Amino acid sequence: MKMLFYSLLLLSPPTSKLSAQEKVTDTGYVGNTHVHIGKEFSDLEMMSMSNYYDSLNRQHIGKPYFNFEVNTIDGKTISTESCKGKVTLILFWLVTGGDEHIPPFNALYDLLKRDTNFQMISITPEGDLLPDFLKGHSIHFPIAVNDHYEECHTMNYRNGFPSFIILNKAGIVAMVEKGGIGPKQSLFTSSSEEIISFIYKLMKE
C-alpha cells in the first residue's frame, strides 16, 4: 500500500500569509492521507518517518517549554506562568485540517476538565475561518488563535497539525506527539486511553 505524506521539516519555513493550497500542504494531513510534494511513501517508509519524528521529539522531553501567552476566544489568558502547578495539554490544529481529531479531544477534555490539576488549550493559526467552522462544530476545549503560522510551528516543534504537547506541573515538556488521539494507537495517532493514563500519572506527581 502506498500513501502520500508531507514532511514539515523538509519544507521551507512558512510565511504568515499562505495561499489556500499552501495551507492544505502545510497541515501534514489531508483527511487521513499524508502528503509530501506528491511523493509516495510505502508503509515501511511511513514507519521509518514515524520513528524519525519520535526521535526528534524525544530531545524536547525534560526541558522547559517556551515562554508564551495566548488569549482564548472567550477572553481567558493562558501563559507559561499560568501553566505552572497544572498538567497542561496544548493542542495545535487547523480549521482546514478536517474534524476527525476533535471528538477524541472533546472526550478527553470532558473527562479531565473538573480536575484543578489539569488544563487544556488549543491553538489554531486560522482565526479568520474559525467563526464559520464553529457554527457547524461543537468544540468543548478552550480555543486560542495565533495568526502566525511560523510561531505555531515553533511552539509545536514543527510537528504539523494536528499535534500536541503535554507539560508537567513545573512547565517541563513531558510529551510531544505528532498527530491526534483516537480509540487505538496507529501511525501518527496516539491511544486516547494511554494519553489519559499518562496525564493522570503526571497529576499525581
Backbone as a ProteinNet text record, in pm:
[ID]
protein_1_A
[PRIMARY]
MKMLFYSLLLLSPPTSKLSAQEKVTDTGYVGNTHVHIGKEFSDLEMMSMSNYYDSLNRQHIGKPYFNFEVNTIDGKTISTESCKGKVTLILFWLVTGGDEHIPPFNALYDLLKRDTNFQMISITPEGDLLPDFLKGHSIHFPIAVNDHYEECHTMNYRNGFPSFIILNKAGIVAMVEKGGIGPKQSLFTSSSEEIISFIYKLMKE
[TERTIARY]
84	0	87.9	49.3	123.2	38.5	102.1	28.9	117.6	55.8	128.4	152	261.5	297.9	366.3	333.6	400.9	493.7	621.1	716.1	743	691.7	705.5	851.1	931.5	1071.6	1146.5	1089.7	1155.8	1106.3	1008.8	955.8	1029.6	1035.1	1091.8	994.7	1041.5	952.7	839.6	714.9	601.6	593.2	530	504.9	372.7	340.3	214.5	96.9	122	16.4	38	-51.5	-37.3	-155.4	-131.1	-239.7	-321	-439.1	-524	-451	-377.1	-304.8	-193.8	-123.5	-14.9	-70	-189.3	-248.1	-279.5	-322.7	-351.3	-222.9	-122.9	1.9	73.7	49.5	116.4	66.4	-51.3	-105.9	-30.5	25.5	84.1	-19.3	-146.2	-253.9	-360.8	-415.4	-535.4	-631.3	-726.5	-807.3	-717.5	-721.8	-635.1	-515	-492.5	-383.1	-265.7	-146.1	-24.2	37.7	76.1	125.9	258.9	342.5	468.1	505.6	470	502	473.9	363.6	323.3	402.8	498.6	579.3	508.6	514	452.6	553.8	505.4	588.7	521.9	599.7	546.2	515.8	444.2	415.7	544.2	645.4	772.5	839	832.1	889.8	812.9	679.5	599.2	636.3	660.1	700.9	835.8	926.1	1057.3	1042.5	950.1	925.1	869.9	779.2	722.2	831.4	919.3	1030.2	1123.1	1138.6	1224.3	1167.8	1037.1	974.7	980.9	958.1	966.4	1104.4	1206.7	1344	1367.3	1317.6	1332.6	1257.3	1137.3	1054.2	1107.9	1175.3	1230.2	1333.6	1397.9	1501.3	1443	1313.1	1248.7	1198.4	1187.1	1133.8	1228.4	1171	1250.1	1306.2	1270	1319.8	1205.3	1235.9	1131.3	1068.5	937.5	867.9	890.7	855.8	871.7	791.8	839.4	757.9	652.1	527.1	421	302.7	217.7	92.2	-8.6	-123.6	-229.3	-361.2	-451.4	-584.4	-687.1	-773.4	-876.5	-985.4	-1069	-1172.6	-1279.3	-1281.5	-1375.4	-1307.6	-1183.6	-1119.2	-1028.2	-1004.6	-916	-771	-679	-536.7	-467.2	-393.2	-313	-168.4	-80.2	59.8	148.5	277.8	374.4	354	331.5	314.9	187.3	78.3	-47.9	-47.8	49.4	61.4	125.3	202.2	272.4	173.7	192.3	101.4	-9.6	-16	-116.3	-49.5	-103.8	-64.4	-139	-65.7	-124.8	-108.2	-218.5	-215.1	-238.6	-145.2	-156.9	-176.5	-292.8	-325.5	-309.4	-241.8	-227.3	-308.5	-396.5	-485	-521.2	-569.5	-612.6	-761.6	-830	-969.6	-981.8	-886.2	-888.4	-830.5	-794.3	-731.4	-828.6	-959	-1056.4	-1099	-1203.2	-1257.2	-1255.5	-1189.4	-1193.1	-1117.4	-1023.9	-946.4	-1017.6	-1126.7	-1192.6	-1268	-1352.2	-1426	-1338.6	-1224.5	-1142.4	-1087.7	-1050.9	-1001.6	-1117	-1237.2	-1354.8	-1376.8	-1369.1	-1392.3	-1286.3	-1161.6	-1052.5	-1075.8	-1110.2	-1131.1	-1250.8	-1360.1	-1478.2	-1447.2	-1359.6	-1322.7	-1237.9	-1149.7	-1047.9	-1071.5	-1164.9	-1176.3	-1209.6	-1272.4	-1309.3	-1194.8	-1087.8	-972.1	-888	-867.5	-793.8	-645.3	-599.5	-459.7	-436.8	-543.6	-534.3	-592.7	-531.9	-591.6	-552.5	-634.6	-609	-630.4	-548.3	-561.8	-536.3	-614.9	-588.4	-554.4	-464.7	-418.2	-429.9	-493.6	-503.1	-455.9	-388.1	-348.5	-454.6	-568.8	-671.9	-792.3	-764.8	-870.6	-976.6	-938.4	-1034.4	-1140.6	-1107.6	-1200.9	-1279.1	-1239.4	-1295.1	-1444.3	-1493.2	-1636.6	-1729.3	-1703.6	-1789.3	-1775.5	-1653.5	-1630	-1709	-1710.4	-1777.2	-1929.5	-1982.7	-2127.2	-2173.1	-2083.6	-2120.9	-2049	-1968.3	-1891.7	-1896.8	-1904.5	-1902.7	-1764.4	-1694.6	-1562.9	-1572.3	-1540.8	-1558.9	-1439.7	-1321.2	-1199.6	-1172.2	-1095.6	-1064.9	-986.6	-1016.6	-952.6	-884.8	-759.8	-687.1	-642.5	-621.1	-579.4	-442.5	-352.7	-224.8	-213.2	-232.6	-240.4	-107.2	-0.2	131.9	167.7	163.6	193.6	331.6	429	565.7	577.5	507.6	510.2	445.9	337.8	274	367.4	437.2	532.9	644.4	688	791.6	737.9	615.8	557.8	530.9	502.7	477.8	597.6	713.3	838.7	829.8	757.7	745.8	686.9	587.6	521.8	395.7	363.1	246.4	116.8	7.4	-125.7	-209.3	-277.2	-275.3	-149.2	-115.8	-9.3	-37.3	25.6	0.4	121.4	126	235.3	174.3	233.8	188.7	301	267.3	362.6	328.7	430.9	403.4	377.4	356.9	319.5	427.7	550.4	661.1	682.1	597.5	613	718.6	753.7	853.2	782.9	839.7	780.9	785.8	668.7	660.5	627.7	565	530.1	515.7	561.4	542.8	495.2	379.4	322.1	278.3	317.8	270.5	141.9	35.9	-91.4	-189.6	-302	-405.6	-412	-530.6	-552.9	-675.6	-691.1	-803.5	-827.1	-928.3	-960.6	-843.9	-761.9	-646.1	-529.6	-410.8	-291.4	-267.4	-229.2	-189.9	-82.8	-41.2	63.6	16.5	87.9	56.2	-78.2	-125.7	-242.6	-211.1	-216.7	-187.1	-314.7	-301.5	-415.3	-470.2	-600.2	-663.7	-645.3	-663.5	-651.5	-511.3	-409.7	-272.3	-240.5	-291	-266.7	-333.3	-456.9	-528.2	-456	-409.6	-334.3	-206.6	-141.9	-18.2	-46.4	-156.8	-192.3	-225.4	-300	-332.3	-204.9	-109.3	16.9	89.6	91.5	155.9	83.9	-48.3	-123.1	-97	-56.7	-28.7	111	196.4	334.1	341.4
-119.3	0	124.8	222.8	348.5	460.6	561.4	679	801.1	916.7	1042.1	1105.7	1179.3	1234.9	1369.2	1464.7	1593.9	1600.2	1612.2	1626.2	1773.2	1828.5	1971.5	2010.8	1918.4	1950.5	1971.6	1920.9	1934	2055	2124	2242.2	2365.6	2465.2	2592.2	2655.1	2738.5	2797.4	2873.2	2850.4	2916.9	3061.8	3142	3280.6	3286.7	3403.5	3415.9	3427.5	3456.1	3463.5	3352.3	3254.1	3139.2	3130.7	3080.5	3056.8	2938.7	2918.1	2806.9	2674.2	2658.4	2534.5	2515.2	2624	2614.3	2576.5	2627.1	2593.9	2445.3	2388.3	2245.6	2165.9	2200.7	2125.3	2145.7	2256.9	2288.9	2203.1	2143	2067.2	1938.6	1878.7	1747.4	1638.2	1675.9	1579.2	1636.4	1554.2	1588.3	1472.4	1493.9	1382	1284.6	1159.1	1057.3	1029.9	1116.3	1095.2	1184.6	1131	1204.5	1243.8	1369	1414.2	1487.8	1473.8	1546.6	1569.2	1685.6	1729.2	1620.7	1549.6	1449.5	1320.9	1306.8	1185.4	1076.6	953.8	842.3	770.4	726.1	650.7	517.8	412.3	282.1	280.6	175.5	162.5	157.5	88	77.9	214.3	291.9	426.6	515.7	497.2	575.4	541.6	413	373.1	432.7	435.6	496.8	645.7	710.3	852.2	875.3	787.5	798.8	785.7	687.5	669.1	789.5	850.2	968.4	1083.7	1107.6	1215.8	1185.3	1059.4	1022.1	1053.6	1024.6	1051.2	1200.2	1280.2	1425.2	1479.4	1429.8	1482.4	1445.9	1332.7	1292.2	1390.3	1463.6	1556.8	1674.1	1697	1807.8	1766.4	1635.2	1586	1623.4	1671.6	1706.9	1848.2	1924.3	2061.5	2160.7	2280.1	2381.1	2418.3	2445.1	2486.1	2634.8	2679.8	2820.6	2911.4	3033.4	3135.8	3179.6	3174.8	3212	3270.4	3338.1	3390	3395.6	3331.9	3333.8	3368.9	3427.6	3461.8	3375.1	3311.6	3228.8	3318.1	3259.2	3338.2	3385.8	3328.7	3377	3467.5	3511.6	3615.8	3569.4	3440.3	3390.6	3391.3	3430	3432.3	3309	3239.3	3125.2	3152.6	3140	3172.9	3067.7	3084.9	2995.1	2991.2	3107.7	3114.8	3045.4	3062.4	3001.1	2849.9	2798.3	2653.5	2585.9	2660.8	2601.7	2560.7	2441.3	2387.5	2303.1	2299.7	2220	2138.2	2022.1	1947.5	2011.4	2051.5	2127.5	2053.9	2035	1979.4	2093	2110.3	2213.8	2145.1	2166.4	2106.9	2211.6	2174.8	2260.6	2199.2	2277.5	2223.2	2328.9	2281.2	2368.9	2349.4	2458.3	2452	2375.3	2394.8	2329.7	2188.4	2138.8	2008.1	1894.3	1919.8	1815.7	1818.8	1744	1748.2	1613.9	1512.6	1379.4	1373.2	1467.6	1465	1536.5	1607.8	1688.2	1603	1505.9	1428.3	1361.2	1298.9	1238	1340.2	1459.9	1562.3	1621.5	1630.9	1672.2	1576.9	1447.1	1345.5	1353.1	1371.1	1383.9	1505.6	1617.6	1740.4	1726.2	1667.1	1649.6	1562.6	1464.7	1374.6	1444.4	1533.3	1588.8	1734.3	1802.8	1948.1	1989.6	1903.4	1940.2	1920.5	1859.5	1839.6	1966.6	2024.3	2150.7	2134.3	2010	1985.4	1978.5	2001.1	1986.6	2107.8	2142	2239.2	2204.4	2247.5	2224	2352.5	2373.9	2488.4	2440.4	2487.6	2456.6	2585.4	2574.2	2691.5	2663.5	2754.3	2744.6	2875.8	2869	2991.5	3040.6	2973.2	3007.3	3075.2	3183.2	3254.6	3310.7	3345.5	3403	3301.4	3173.2	3068.2	3009.9	3047.8	2985.8	3012.7	3135.7	3160.7	3070.7	3056.7	2970.8	2824.5	2784	2645	2611	2703	2676.8	2671.3	2727.1	2719.2	2575.7	2493.6	2355.8	2252	2295.9	2201.6	2242.2	2143.7	2167.2	2133.8	2235	2215	2250.3	2155.2	2173.1	2240.1	2222.5	2273.1	2417.3	2492	2631.8	2645.6	2753	2779.6	2915.6	2918.2	3044.2	3053.6	3176.4	3199.3	3265.6	3210.3	3274.9	3276.9	3393.2	3404.7	3382.3	3365	3348.8	3200.1	3144.4	3002.8	2966.5	3050.8	3017.8	3008.4	3095.3	3087.8	2957.4	2917.1	2790	2673.4	2678.2	2572.1	2565.1	2680.6	2682.5	2622	2661.2	2614.9	2464.6	2405	2260.5	2182.1	2246.9	2181.9	2127.3	2199.7	2168.7	2029.7	1995.8	1866.3	1870.5	1986.8	1994.8	2001.5	1979	1989.3	1867.8	1802.8	1830.8	1773.7	1829.5	1777.4	1830	1769.5	1817.9	1796.4	1878.4	1876.9	1871.8	1794.2	1788.3	1837.7	1933.6	1988	1935.6	1908.5	1869	1992.6	1974.2	2086.9	2192.8	2156.8	2252.2	2324.2	2297.1	2360.6	2294.2	2170.7	2094.6	2005.7	1996.1	1914.1	1766.5	1703.8	1563	1474.2	1532.4	1454.9	1548.3	1502.8	1573.3	1469.5	1493.3	1395.2	1461	1401	1442	1367.4	1437.4	1373.3	1394.6	1321.8	1336.4	1217	1195.6	1079.7	1005.7	880.8	801.9	682.4	600.6	482.7	386	375.6	288.8	353.9	313.4	374	324.3	417.5	384.5	484.1	478.6	569	713.4	794.5	934.5	953.6	853	865.9	795.8	871.1	814.9	759.4	655.8	595.9	692.5	723.5	812.3	759.4	629.3	567.4	584.9	567.6	581.9	727.2	820.6	962.7	1003.1	959	991.6	931.7	808.4	745.3	822.2	869	946.3	1076.9	1143.4	1269.4	1245.9	1140.8	1109.7	1086.5	1018	991.7	1122	1214.9	1344.4	1425.3	1416.3	1493.6	1446.7	1321.1	1267.5	1303.5	1350.4	1381.7	1510.6
0	0	0	-80	-85.9	-28.2	25.9	70	51	58.2	39.6	174.2	184.9	314.9	297.9	384.2	386.7	505.4	485.3	594.9	616.3	726.6	751.9	773.6	822.9	845.3	714.3	606.1	477.7	400.4	456.7	390.4	438.3	352.8	397.5	495.5	589.6	688.7	621.4	663.7	602.5	644	560.5	595.7	667.9	723.7	796.3	700.5	572.8	473.8	372.7	373.5	286.8	192.8	72.9	-20.4	29.1	-30.3	11.2	-6.1	-115.2	-138.9	-36.9	-3.9	93.6	230.5	261.9	391	399.4	288.7	287	301	222.3	226.3	358.6	423.5	548.1	664.3	649.2	760.8	786.6	684.8	700.7	680.6	678.7	662.6	570.8	483.8	408.9	434.3	525.5	572.7	645.5	605.9	665.5	577.3	477.5	383.6	418.8	414.6	441.7	308.2	292.8	162.8	175.4	76.8	70.8	-75.8	-123.8	-259.2	-362.5	-345.4	-441.9	-438.7	-348.6	-343.1	-264.4	-314.2	-244.5	-156.2	-38.5	53.5	84	94.9	132.8	281.9	327.1	470	552.1	500.2	571.1	582.5	475.6	478.6	574.7	580.7	674.2	818.6	844.8	979	1014.3	918	940.6	968.4	896.2	918.6	1058.4	1101.1	1234.9	1340.9	1322.8	1417.2	1416.9	1300.4	1287.3	1369.4	1356.5	1434	1583	1619.3	1760.7	1816.3	1736.9	1779.6	1798.5	1705	1715.8	1836.8	1858.3	1966.5	2104.5	2115.1	2245.1	2298	2208.3	2254.6	2333	2320.8	2392.8	2531	2553.3	2680.3	2794.6	2903.5	3020.5	3018.4	2915.1	2904.4	2925.2	2975	2993.2	2859	2861.7	2740.2	2716.1	2596.4	2559.4	2653.1	2670	2733.4	2632.3	2671.7	2578.4	2653.5	2580.7	2634.4	2521.4	2540.4	2439.5	2506.5	2429.8	2478.4	2406.7	2484.5	2424.4	2364.6	2280.7	2214.1	2312.1	2433.5	2534.4	2637.5	2605.3	2685.7	2797.4	2809.8	2915.1	2865.9	2954.6	2920	2978.2	2893.6	2937.7	2900.4	2997.2	2975.7	3039.2	3020.2	3082.5	3233.5	3292.8	3437.2	3483.3	3407.4	3449	3431.7	3355.4	3337.4	3457.3	3533.8	3646.9	3755.7	3807	3906.7	3846.1	3712.4	3643	3533.4	3506.3	3387.1	3270.5	3168.3	3058.5	2926.5	2856	2721.1	2623	2529.9	2427.2	2293	2232.9	2103.4	1993.6	1886.3	1769	1655.3	1593.8	1491.6	1388.5	1275	1167.3	1141.1	1117.6	1076.5	945.7	855.9	725	729	846.5	857.7	884.1	870.3	898.9	1044.5	1077.1	1213.4	1284.9	1224.4	1286.2	1418.3	1439.2	1563.4	1678.5	1650	1753.3	1856.9	1816.9	1918.6	2024.2	1987.6	2093.8	2193.3	2145.3	2237	2318.2	2260.1	2337.2	2453.4	2424.2	2527.2	2637.2	2597.3	2694.9	2784.5	2723.2	2799.7	2894.6	2846	2930.7	3052.4	3034.1	3143.4	3249.3	3206.3	3296.4	3338.9	3277.1	3296.6	3439.6	3516.1	3653.6	3752.5	3708.1	3794.8	3793.3	3909.5	3918.4	3886.6	3873.6	3839.2	3687.8	3609.9	3464.6	3393.1	3281	3190.7	3047.4	2953.8	2812.3	2736.3	2635.8	2547.1	2404.7	2311.4	2171.6	2098.3	2001.8	1927.8	1778.6	1707.9	1562.3	1499.7	1386.4	1316.6	1218.7	1215.8	1116.9	1181	1251	1320.2	1227.8	1106.4	1012.2	969.4	976.1	935.9	1053.5	1172.9	1293.4	1313.8	1297.1	1323.4	1243	1113.8	1031.8	1072	1107.1	1147.4	1272.4	1368	1495.6	1482.3	1373.9	1352.2	1329.9	1276.1	1246.9	1329.6	1426.6	1507.6	1654.8	1740.6	1884.5	1938.5	1985.9	2045.8	2193.6	2278.9	2422.8	2489.8	2434.1	2497.3	2455.1	2536.4	2505	2374.6	2301.2	2172.3	2176.3	2133.6	2116.6	1971.7	1926	1787.2	1786.1	1706.7	1677.4	1525.6	1466.3	1320.9	1250	1325.7	1265.1	1259	1139	1121.8	1176.5	1150.1	1190.5	1342.2	1414.4	1559.9	1608.6	1543.7	1580.3	1552.7	1438.5	1405.8	1509.8	1556.3	1659.4	1789	1825.7	1951.7	1952.9	1834.7	1833.2	1780.4	1782.5	1740.9	1598.4	1514.3	1371.3	1347.1	1427.7	1412.6	1328.3	1274.2	1188.8	1267.6	1196.7	1255.1	1213	1305.3	1448.8	1514	1626.4	1711.7	1851.9	1951.5	2087	2175.6	2280	2376.8	2516.1	2604.1	2743.1	2832.6	2919.4	3016.4	3155.1	3235	3373.2	3458.9	3587.5	3673.7	3685.6	3652.7	3659.7	3527.1	3428.9	3298.2	3211.6	3247.4	3172.7	3069.9	2950.9	2845.7	2885.7	2892.3	2929.7	2810	2708.2	2589.3	2470	2353.6	2226	2125.4	2064.1	1972.8	1842	1732.2	1600.5	1572.2	1532.1	1505.9	1619.5	1614	1714.7	1806.2	1866	1950.8	1898.8	1938.8	1892.1	1981.5	1948.5	2030.7	2042.7	1937.9	1943.7	1872.3	1908.7	1852.8	1710.5	1624	1487.7	1446.7	1323.3	1278.5	1292.1	1368.9	1393	1462.7	1534.5	1620.6	1751.9	1861.1	1992.3	2054.7	2135.9	2204	2309.1	2300.4	2397.9	2539.3	2556.7	2689.3	2745.9	2662.1	2709.2	2744.3	2665.3	2692.4	2823.2	2843.8	2967.6	3088.5	3076	3185.6	3215.3	3109.8	3125.7	3199.4	3164	3230.4	3378	3406.8	3547.7	3628.1	3568.2	3636.3	3666.8	3570.3	3592.8	3700.1	3704.7	3803.6	3946	3961.6	4094.7	4143.8	4053.1	4092	4170.6
[MASK]
+++++++++++++++++++++++++++++++++++++++++++++++++++++++++++++++++++++++++++++++++++++++++++++++++++++++++++++++++++++++++++++++++++++++++++++++++++++++++++++++++++++++++++++++++++++++++++++++++++++++++++++

